[in-house]
């Protein structure tokens, strides 16, 4: 009897190990779109989020004066990005509602809801001006449909860092909702990352698409800054999130340090997971004096290791991530894009990165 029990235990362990196969990300290609490229009389830039849906890529443009999104194609041939083509530019306008006029649209992420044939956006608002962050839905022509109710933790503007709010979002694997992530910690959750290990958790929130409310929320701990300071700005935060399997995510952390010129960014991609031990903090007013278990995480890519493959050795301000098409070898592709801030702060790149997901 004991032999039979041991046999079944070993079999179950073997199957569970197979299910828990680790993955790695391989660098395949970089493509830089010239900053002189324009489309329909407007410059291409400020690409702060993207999604791949029904054979097209959707890019959100971070421009508060003319909030808009682009629809286009990324040509991938022989495991390389061969070109970028834009087909449409859609400005968020609506004469039937005052939502766009009443809110500052500092758009940071976009994804297509295939189930409802709608598009979701997150906006950081303008905290210093008292303009709240928002998550809202439009149709494909940019007309406003509805807004999501933010949890209490994201409603107190005095507790939120300016430009550190809703930075990334991802459709969920269960197709019943989506995830949204903060860039920086709330003031009563922890401190911003420094040069030593600190408690610096950002909140990842799950929203239900039917109730249009948050139903769960978890903490993700940011890494400390790894390079010495050369200037007075030294920041690290989350810029993008993508759920690639149930409760498993690719999360991009971007360190920016002035004083390094065009080489001021450190971009790292982490794999993070919600486990049975991860604490649901939706009802938590603050984390500084609370006990909680954050998502587990491990480093997959540090683009410092791929500088030889990048234009002038620069990894830019990566703010978008999406699953792309399946590659010729059967592996899933992953596409990243940078926000060049329309070159307002010096030399930056409209940079596209192609990665490959490999199961070990």
Phi, psi and omega per residue, in radians:
X1 nan -0.782 3.136
X2 -1.070 -0.665 3.141
X3 -1.097 -0.724 3.137
X4 -1.126 -0.771 3.135
X5 -1.054 -0.830 3.130
X6 -1.041 -0.709 3.134
X7 -1.021 -0.832 -3.107
X8 -1.208 -0.586 3.068
X9 -1.095 -0.790 3.128
X10 -1.110 -0.694 3.115
X11 -1.104 -0.773 -3.128
X12 -1.133 -0.659 3.093
X13 -1.125 -0.735 -3.141
X14 -1.069 -0.769 3.135
X15 -1.175 -0.699 -3.134
X16 -1.162 -0.630 3.100
X17 -1.139 -0.650 3.140
X18 -1.161 -0.667 3.123
X19 -1.174 -0.511 -3.065
X20 -1.651 0.544 3.136
X21 -0.980 2.326 3.072
X22 -1.309 2.776 3.085
X23 -2.163 2.810 3.001
X24 -2.376 2.780 3.117
X25 -1.981 2.185 3.103
X26 -1.814 2.373 3.065
X27 -1.332 2.294 3.131
X28 -2.004 -0.796 -2.943
X29 -2.823 2.655 2.988
X30 -2.188 2.520 3.063
X31 -2.414 2.255 3.135
X32 -1.997 2.129 3.093
X33 -1.514 2.232 -3.094
X34 -1.025 2.479 -3.109
X35 -1.270 -0.089 3.093
X36 -1.565 -0.113 -3.115
X37 -1.234 2.331 3.075
X38 -2.230 2.835 3.130
X39 -2.500 2.130 -3.113
X40 0.907 0.902 3.033
X41 1.182 0.291 3.089
X42 -2.284 2.562 -3.139
X43 -1.237 2.579 3.026
X44 -1.552 2.120 -3.133
X45 3.104 3.111 3.115
X46 1.109 0.521 -3.078
X47 -1.361 1.682 -2.979
X48 -1.815 0.083 3.076
X49 -2.999 2.678 3.092
X50 -2.638 2.780 3.079
X51 -2.548 2.608 3.111
X52 -1.958 2.133 -3.076
X53 -2.634 2.285 3.073
X54 0.932 0.666 3.072
X55 1.461 0.032 3.140
X56 -2.167 2.721 3.040
X57 -1.825 2.442 3.109
X58 -2.053 2.185 -3.088
X59 -2.033 2.263 3.040
X60 -1.625 2.448 -3.104
X61 -1.855 2.174 -3.119
X62 -1.477 1.452 -3.118
X63 -2.499 1.773 -3.047
X64 -1.160 -0.426 -3.137
X65 -1.287 -0.677 3.130
X66 -2.373 1.338 -3.134
X67 -1.096 2.316 -3.030
X68 -2.805 2.978 3.005
X69 -2.418 2.771 -3.097
X70 -2.042 2.598 3.041
X71 -2.108 2.329 -3.101
X72 -2.900 -2.902 -3.114
X73 -2.229 2.518 2.961
X74 -1.989 1.999 -3.103
X75 -1.426 2.069 3.113
X76 -1.995 2.045 -3.115
X77 -2.292 2.273 3.107
X78 0.873 0.825 3.056
X79 1.112 0.487 3.085
X80 -2.435 2.652 3.019
X81 -1.398 2.066 -3.077
X82 -1.702 -0.368 -3.127
X83 3.125 2.845 3.104
X84 -2.176 2.225 3.121
X85 -2.251 2.263 3.116
X86 -1.795 2.470 -3.079
X87 -1.996 -0.610 -3.090
X88 -2.498 2.614 2.911
X89 -2.171 2.221 -3.065
X90 -2.103 2.010 3.119
X91 -1.516 2.394 3.137
X92 -1.355 1.744 3.118
X93 -2.332 2.567 3.107
X94 -2.833 2.118 3.136
X95 -1.544 -0.100 -3.079
X96 -1.677 -0.081 -3.129
X97 -2.547 2.748 3.106
X98 -1.739 0.143 -3.045
X99 -0.991 -0.805 -3.088
X100 -1.167 -0.587 3.139
X101 -1.354 -0.528 -3.072
X102 -1.462 -0.232 -3.089
X103 -2.160 2.557 2.997
X104 -1.456 2.056 -3.082
X105 -1.686 1.555 3.007
X106 -1.708 1.428 -2.960
X107 -1.284 2.313 -3.071
X108 -2.169 -0.339 -3.132
X109 -2.643 2.779 -3.109
X110 -2.604 2.476 2.907
X111 -2.680 2.616 -3.133
X112 -1.567 2.248 3.038
X113 -1.593 1.680 -3.080
X114 -1.146 -0.539 -3.110
X115 -1.106 -0.729 -3.072
X116 -1.871 0.022 -3.114
X117 0.915 0.962 3.118
X118 -2.363 2.964 3.103
X119 -2.137 2.335 3.126
X120 -1.878 2.476 3.117
X121 -2.270 2.643 2.906
X122 -2.063 2.518 -3.127
X123 -2.295 2.418 3.123
X124 -1.387 -0.232 -3.049
X125 1.179 -2.567 3.077
X126 -2.591 1.546 -2.986
X127 -1.034 -0.711 -3.126
X128 -1.101 -0.464 -3.140
X129 -1.701 0.101 3.139
X130 1.316 0.365 3.135
X131 -1.741 2.127 -2.947
X132 -1.299 2.715 2.988
X133 -1.268 2.708 -3.117
X134 -2.524 2.683 2.927
X135 -2.210 2.184 -3.045
X136 -2.546 2.932 -3.050
X137 -2.146 2.482 3.069
X138 -2.285 2.978 2.934
X139 -1.522 -3.075 -3.043
X140 -1.316 -0.130 3.061
X141 -1.693 0.027 3.099
X142 1.579 0.129 3.119
X143 -1.412 2.358 -3.095
X144 -1.117 2.390 3.087
X145 -1.977 -0.980 -3.082
X146 -2.803 2.907 3.134
X147 -2.135 2.598 3.090
X148 -1.629 2.532 3.085
X149 -1.413 2.173 3.121
X150 -1.414 2.556 3.085
X151 -1.163 2.842 -3.083
X152 -0.960 -0.607 -3.090
X153 -1.087 -0.384 -3.106
X154 -1.903 0.252 -3.112
X155 -1.772 -0.396 -3.110
X156 -1.487 1.763 -3.055
X157 -1.121 -0.477 3.140
X158 -1.216 -0.282 -3.117
X159 -1.749 0.071 -3.065
X160 -1.992 2.407 3.099
X161 -1.382 2.347 3.079
X162 -1.020 2.334 -3.098
X163 1.080 0.447 3.123
X164 -2.288 0.509 -2.971
X165 -1.784 -2.098 -3.031
X166 -1.408 1.666 -3.002
X167 -1.714 -0.549 -3.079
X168 -2.464 2.741 3.061
X169 -2.587 2.820 -3.114
X170 -2.636 2.352 2.975
X171 -1.093 2.633 -3.071
X172 -1.643 2.666 3.124
X173 -1.132 -0.568 -3.104
X174 -1.340 -0.121 3.106
X175 1.053 0.371 3.101
X176 -1.913 -0.080 -3.096
X177 -2.997 -2.744 3.121
X178 -2.727 2.926 -3.118
X179 -1.968 2.527 3.039
X180 -2.325 2.468 -3.051
X181 -2.198 2.499 3.035
X182 -1.390 2.668 3.058
X183 -1.450 -0.716 -3.055
X184 -2.225 2.822 3.109
X185 -1.175 2.581 2.914
X186 -1.139 2.689 -3.063
X187 -1.081 -0.581 -3.139
X188 -1.656 0.204 3.059
X189 -1.758 -0.557 -3.090
X190 2.926 -3.049 -3.101
X191 -1.734 2.820 3.034
X192 -1.222 2.589 -3.111
X193 -1.007 2.454 3.054
X194 -2.117 -2.572 -3.071
X195 -1.676 -0.004 3.025
X196 -2.231 2.855 -3.109
X197 -1.157 2.231 -3.125
X198 -2.343 2.958 2.978
X199 -1.462 1.846 -3.083
X200 -2.360 1.212 -3.082
X201 -1.544 2.436 2.957
X202 -1.913 2.703 -3.060
X203 -1.687 2.332 3.034
X204 -1.939 2.116 -3.006
X205 -2.024 2.399 3.068
X206 -1.777 2.234 3.118
X207 -1.948 2.379 3.071
X208 -1.530 2.271 -3.050
X209 -1.329 -0.281 3.114
X210 -1.495 -0.898 -3.129
X211 -1.396 -0.331 -3.099
X212 1.024 0.654 3.100
X213 -2.327 2.800 3.059
X214 -1.336 2.369 -3.139
X215 -2.042 -0.286 3.081
X216 -2.793 2.774 -3.054
X217 -2.695 2.465 -3.071
X218 -2.384 2.837 -3.115
X219 -1.829 2.449 3.088
X220 -2.200 2.183 -3.067
X221 -1.510 2.249 3.102
X222 -1.404 2.655 3.108
X223 -1.418 2.705 2.994
X224 -1.238 2.910 3.136
X225 -1.440 2.337 -2.955
X226 -1.739 -0.360 -3.129
X227 -1.778 2.623 3.141
X228 -1.151 2.651 -3.126
X229 -1.329 2.452 2.992
X230 -2.086 -0.145 -3.142
X231 -2.531 -2.919 -3.056
X232 -1.704 0.018 3.085
X233 -1.982 2.044 3.140
X234 -2.471 1.732 -2.998
X235 -2.174 2.603 2.944
X236 -2.464 2.329 3.138
X237 -2.804 3.053 3.110
X238 -1.505 2.328 3.099
X239 -1.993 -0.279 -3.117
X240 -2.805 2.685 3.119
X241 -2.481 2.537 3.103
X242 -2.562 2.098 3.034
X243 -1.444 2.032 -3.090
X244 -1.801 -0.329 3.022
X245 -2.612 2.902 -3.040
X246 -1.015 2.106 3.125
X247 1.138 0.288 3.074
X248 -2.129 2.390 -2.959
X249 -2.343 2.644 2.786
X250 -1.711 2.222 -3.134
X251 -2.204 2.259 3.136
X252 -1.715 2.177 2.978
X253 -1.858 2.303 3.129
X254 -2.068 2.108 2.966
X255 -1.660 2.292 3.025
X256 -2.181 2.288 3.114
X257 -2.344 2.089 3.076
X258 -1.296 2.848 -3.046
X259 1.730 -0.259 3.102
X260 -1.788 0.044 -3.133
X261 1.119 -2.330 -3.123
X262 -1.247 -0.103 -3.118
X263 -1.849 0.483 -3.043
X264 -1.475 -0.090 -3.110
X265 -1.766 2.417 2.898
X266 -2.055 2.136 -3.102
X267 -2.010 2.182 3.109
X268 -2.236 2.440 3.070
X269 -1.905 2.174 3.140
X270 -1.968 2.610 2.913
X271 -1.683 2.232 -3.136
X272 -2.244 2.646 -3.072
X273 -2.479 2.428 2.961
X274 -1.551 2.093 3.137
X275 -1.915 3.141 3.099
X276 -1.103 -0.419 -3.110
X277 -1.509 -0.255 -3.078
X278 -1.172 2.317 -3.043
X279 -1.440 2.274 2.990
X280 -1.379 1.961 -3.038
X281 -1.833 0.319 -3.061
X282 -0.974 -0.653 -3.105
X283 -1.601 0.085 -3.082
X284 -1.461 2.231 3.115
X285 -1.352 -0.412 3.139
X286 -2.950 2.656 -3.035
X287 -1.897 -0.152 -3.037
X288 -0.995 -0.760 -3.108
X289 -1.896 0.381 -3.109
X290 -1.923 2.658 3.016
X291 -1.664 2.252 3.142
X292 -2.710 2.753 3.085
X293 -1.931 2.060 -3.136
X294 -1.422 3.099 3.031
X295 -1.053 2.543 2.954
X296 -1.296 2.706 -3.114
X297 -2.650 2.676 2.998
X298 -2.599 2.562 -3.107
X299 -1.312 2.284 3.066
X300 -1.845 -0.761 -3.080
X301 -2.477 2.327 2.892
X302 -2.093 2.015 -3.030
X303 -1.218 -0.104 2.963
X304 -1.052 -0.467 -3.112
X305 -1.400 -0.160 -3.053
X306 -2.072 0.311 -3.071
X307 -1.027 -0.551 -3.126
X308 -1.119 -0.398 -3.119
X309 -1.648 -0.059 -3.008
X310 -1.862 2.635 3.135
X311 -0.978 2.069 -3.127
X312 0.927 0.391 3.119
X313 1.236 0.357 -3.073
X314 -1.736 2.251 2.844
X315 -1.864 2.157 -2.993
X316 -1.654 -2.812 -2.958
X317 -1.400 1.274 -3.060
X318 -1.175 2.118 -3.096
X319 -2.272 -0.044 -3.121
X320 -2.294 2.537 3.116
X321 -2.611 2.417 3.097
X322 -2.685 2.671 2.946
X323 -1.241 2.298 3.088
X324 -1.756 -2.750 3.126
X325 -1.294 2.859 3.035
X326 -1.273 2.361 -3.094
X327 -1.382 2.982 -3.088
X328 -1.043 -0.500 -3.118
X329 -1.542 0.081 3.110
X330 1.602 -0.098 3.118
X331 -1.465 2.641 3.131
X332 -1.368 2.381 3.079
X333 -1.611 2.769 3.125
X334 -2.350 2.239 -3.076
X335 -2.045 2.328 3.117
X336 -2.107 2.644 3.127
X337 -2.452 2.616 -3.129
X338 -1.848 2.658 3.022
X339 -1.722 1.961 -3.092
X340 -1.520 0.087 3.114
X341 0.952 0.441 -3.127
X342 0.972 0.508 3.089
X343 1.108 0.383 -3.074
X344 -1.244 -0.411 -3.048
X345 -1.995 0.417 -3.106
X346 1.938 -2.985 -3.066
X347 -1.127 2.149 3.014
X348 -2.472 3.002 -3.023
X349 -2.167 2.493 2.840
X350 -1.444 1.533 -2.936
X351 -1.886 2.262 3.096
X352 -2.017 2.342 -3.107
X353 -2.131 2.331 3.075
X354 -1.928 2.163 3.075
X355 -2.074 2.898 3.126
X356 -2.205 2.313 3.098
X357 -1.574 2.117 -3.114
X358 -2.121 2.231 3.076
X359 -1.513 2.203 -3.079
X360 -1.406 nan nan
